[in-house]
Amino acid sequence: MAKVIAVNISTEKGVRKHTIPSCRLVIDHGIEGDAHAGKWHRQISLLAQESIDKMQATLTDIQLKPGDFAENITTTGIAVMKLPIGTKLRVGNEAELEVTQIGKECHMSCEIRRLVGDCVMPREGIFAIVIREGKIRPGDAIEVIEERPG
């Protein structure tokens, strides 16, 4: 089953995010209290724990955790990087997201890249907008409710 491993926010951009117990997703905004929130196409970022684990396997001197790649939602059981743009996801009981971007251009000044020399988010992270508000928390199910052909 696909689910939320962690919900993460930060008060500024370019830094690792910290995990919070729950959050509210707001239409045309993103996560309340997150530095990346706003009226744009990258309101919410998602990254699979499996991608973090793959990166962890290359490191010996640092322990990676959810939020280190500045993702808002750390997932498991769903290959987020393979979801086509336009895919709609239900997260938890209420919230819905629509995928708007796969990967991103890497900015060389992010904290995790400076620490370990690489960042998986530009290659395997995705971005979405909030299309239905709701509260989410770790353990919530993630369900594809409409997948657009790629």
C-alpha positions in Angstrom: 0.0 0.0 0.0 1.3 3.5 -0.9 1.4 5.8 2.1 2.9 8.9 3.6 6.1 8.2 5.6 6.6 11.9 6.7 5.3 15.4 6.3 8.0 18.0 6.2 8.2 21.8 6.2 10.8 24.6 6.5 10.6 28.3 7.1 13.2 29.1 4.4 14.1 27.8 1.0 17.3 25.9 0.2 17.5 24.0 3.5 16.5 20.6 4.7 12.9 20.4 6.1 11.9 19.2 9.5 9.2 16.6 10.1 5.9 17.6 11.6 3.1 15.4 13.0 0.4 16.6 10.5 -0.4 19.5 8.2 -3.1 21.2 6.3 -3.0 21.4 2.5 -4.6 24.6 1.2 -5.8 25.1 -2.4 -3.7 27.6 -4.4 -1.1 27.6 -1.6 0.3 24.2 -0.5 1.2 23.4 3.1 0.4 26.0 5.7 3.7 27.3 7.2 6.0 26.0 4.5 8.5 28.3 2.7 7.7 26.8 -0.7 4.0 27.3 -0.5 2.4 29.9 -2.7 0.2 30.4 -5.8 2.5 28.5 -8.3 2.8 25.1 -9.9 5.2 23.6 -7.2 3.1 24.0 -4.1 3.9 20.5 -2.8 7.0 18.3 -3.4 7.0 14.5 -3.0 9.9 12.1 -2.9 9.8 8.3 -2.4 11.6 6.8 0.6 12.9 4.3 -1.9 14.8 7.1 -3.6 16.3 8.3 -0.3 17.3 4.7 0.5 19.0 4.4 -2.9 21.0 7.6 -2.1 21.7 6.3 1.5 23.3 3.2 0.0 26.1 5.4 -1.5 26.9 7.1 1.8 28.7 5.9 4.9 29.3 9.1 7.0 25.8 10.6 7.1 22.4 9.2 7.9 19.6 10.5 5.7 16.1 11.1 6.9 12.7 12.4 5.5 12.9 16.1 4.7 16.6 16.1 4.0 16.0 16.6 0.3 13.5 19.5 1.1 10.5 17.3 0.1 7.2 18.1 1.7 5.8 14.5 1.6 8.0 11.5 1.9 6.2 8.5 0.4 6.6 4.7 0.2 5.0 2.1 -2.0 4.5 4.4 -5.0 7.0 5.3 -7.8 6.2 9.0 -7.7 8.8 9.8 -10.4 6.9 7.6 -12.9 3.6 9.4 -12.4 2.8 11.5 -15.5 2.0 15.2 -15.3 -1.8 15.6 -14.7 -2.1 12.5 -12.4 -4.4 13.1 -9.5 -3.7 11.7 -6.1 -5.7 11.4 -2.9 -3.7 11.7 0.2 -5.4 10.7 3.4 -9.2 11.0 3.6 -9.7 14.5 2.0 -6.7 16.1 0.3 -6.1 15.8 -3.4 -3.1 16.8 -5.5 -2.4 17.1 -9.2 1.1 16.3 -10.5 2.5 19.4 -12.3 6.2 18.7 -12.7 8.6 15.7 -12.7 12.0 16.5 -11.4 13.6 20.0 -11.4 16.7 21.8 -12.3 19.3 21.4 -9.5 20.4 24.6 -7.8 23.9 23.9 -6.6 23.5 25.7 -3.3 21.0 23.4 -1.6 22.1 22.2 1.8 22.0 18.4 1.1 24.1 18.8 -2.1 26.7 20.7 -0.1 26.8 18.0 2.5 26.9 14.9 0.4 27.8 16.1 -3.1 24.5 15.0 -4.7 20.8 15.4 -4.5 18.2 12.9 -5.7 15.3 15.4 -5.6 16.0 16.9 -9.1 16.0 13.5 -10.7 13.3 11.6 -8.8 11.1 14.1 -6.9 7.8 15.4 -8.2 5.7 18.5 -7.7 2.0 19.1 -7.4 -0.7 21.6 -6.7 -3.5 21.2 -4.1 -6.8 20.7 -5.8 -8.8 19.6 -2.7 -7.9 20.8 0.8 -7.4 18.5 3.8 -5.3 17.4 6.7 -2.6 14.8 6.2 -0.2 12.9 8.5 2.3 10.0 8.4 0.6 6.7 7.8 -2.1 8.2 5.5 -2.8 6.3 2.3 -1.8 7.7 -1.1 -4.1 6.6 -4.0 -3.9 7.4 -7.7 -7.4 8.5 -8.5 -6.8 9.6 -12.1 -3.7 8.9 -14.2 -3.1 10.8 -17.4 -1.3 8.9 -20.1 2.3 10.1 -20.4 
